[in-house]
Amino acid sequence: MKMRVLNKKIKVKQLSLVLVASLFLVSCGSTKNVSSRKNTGTKTVAKSENLRILESNFDGRVSKSMSDILKDAEKYIGTPYKFGGNTSSGFDCSGFTVKVFQENDYQLPRRSLDQAATGKKIDIKEVKPGDLLFFATAGGSRVSHVGIVHDIGSNGEIKFIHASTSKGVMISSLNDKYWNKAYLHAQRVL
């Protein structure tokens, strides 16, 4: 009798661990390392690695309110990843976007999947700093990661700030092979 109860407890623990691990991988990206090489130009990189050309035509100025949001996001660079986290001690991807926008009196839904339905869907060519980018890091088309457009280079390169599972809050480029392949769509919430 004691052995049966013990076996049942072990199975429940194993199932719990599998469930937690699955949620971790789907919630905000994978633990795959992303290379951080210098960009040699959007079109060249995309062509040489068979990546999609994901560029913005934005060349305007950033509003003061959007500049404030981006400054608030930047102050968290280096903050570690924490599943379910939404404080300066650790963030997951959607916890990070919620916190940054909340500090600027704008409420976002807690989950990246719900954030992906907030605001207006926009074409990648229209993105500007402060827009949200959504990714399917587990493959397929299910939203599992979110980032905030940080800046757009003179060549159209889109950089975004986000809470990655491997390096915490950081700035990445849509020219990075991993993010380029995982990109789904953009939303304008402000």
Residue pairs with C-beta under 8 A, 6 or more apart in sequence:
23 83
24 83
24 165
25 31
25 137
25 138
26 137
26 138
26 142
26 144
27 83
27 92
27 93
27 94
27 112
27 144
28 81
28 83
28 92
28 93
28 94
28 112
28 137
28 144
28 145
28 146
28 163
28 164
28 165
29 93
29 135
29 137
29 144
29 145
29 164
29 165
29 182
30 137
30 138
30 165
31 165
31 166
32 166
32 178
33 166
34 164
34 166
34 172
34 176
34 178
34 179
35 176
35 177
35 178
36 176
39 45
39 153
39 157
39 173
39 175
41 155
42 53
42 54
42 55
42 153
42 155
42 156
42 157
42 175
43 53
43 155
45 51
45 175
46 52
46 53
46 54
46 175
46 180
49 177
51 175
51 177
51 180
51 181
52 180
52 181
52 183
54 124
54 158
54 174
54 175
54 180
54 183
55 124
55 125
55 155
55 156
55 157
55 158
56 124
56 125
56 126
56 127
56 128
56 149
56 152
56 156
56 158
57 125
57 126
57 156
58 126
58 127
58 128
58 129
58 152
59 152
59 154
60 128
62 70
62 128
62 129
62 130
65 104
65 190
66 128
66 129
66 130
66 190
68 104
69 100
69 101
69 104
69 130
69 148
69 190
70 129
70 130
70 148
70 150
70 161
72 100
72 103
72 104
73 96
73 100
73 148
73 150
73 161
73 169
74 150
74 161
76 88
76 91
76 96
76 99
76 100
76 169
77 161
77 169
77 170
77 171
78 168
78 169
78 170
79 88
79 89
79 90
79 91
79 96
79 163
79 168
79 169
80 89
80 90
80 168
81 90
81 91
81 92
81 163
81 164
81 165
81 166
81 167
81 168
82 89
82 90
82 91
82 92
82 95
83 92
84 92
84 95
85 91
85 92
85 95
85 163
86 92
86 95
86 96
86 98
86 99
86 110
87 95
87 99
90 168
91 99
91 163
91 168
91 169
92 163
93 112
93 145
93 146
93 147
93 162
93 163
93 164
94 108
94 109
94 110
94 111
94 112
94 115
94 146
95 110
95 163
96 162
96 163
96 169
97 108
97 112
97 115
97 132
97 146
97 147
97 148
98 108
98 109
98 110
100 148
101 107
101 108
101 189
102 108
106 189
106 190
108 115
108 118
108 189
109 115
109 118
112 134
112 143
112 144
112 145
112 146
113 142
113 143
113 144
115 132
115 134
115 146
115 187
115 189
116 132
116 134
116 143
116 146
116 184
116 185
116 187
118 132
118 187
118 189
119 132
119 187
119 188
119 189
119 190
120 187
120 188
121 185
121 186
121 187
122 131
122 186
122 187
122 188
123 186
124 158
124 183
124 185
124 186
126 186
126 188
127 133
127 149
127 152
127 158
127 186
127 188
128 149
128 152
129 149
129 150
129 151
129 152
130 148
130 149
130 190
131 148
131 149
131 186
131 187
131 188
131 189
132 146
132 147
132 148
132 149
132 186
132 187
132 188
132 189
133 146
133 147
133 148
133 149
133 158
133 160
133 174
133 183
133 185
133 186
134 143
134 145
134 146
134 183
134 184
134 185
134 186
134 187
135 143
135 144
135 145
135 146
135 147
135 179
135 182
135 183
135 184
136 142
136 143
136 144
136 145
136 182
136 184
137 144
137 145
137 182
138 144
141 184
143 184
145 162
145 182
146 162
147 160
147 161
147 162
147 172
148 160
148 161
148 162
149 158
149 159
149 160
149 186
150 159
150 160
150 161
150 171
151 159
152 158
152 159
153 159
157 173
157 174
157 175
158 173
158 174
159 171
159 172
159 173
159 174
160 171
160 172
160 173
160 174
160 179
161 169
161 170
161 171
162 169
162 170
162 172
163 169
164 170
164 172
172 179
173 179
174 180
174 183
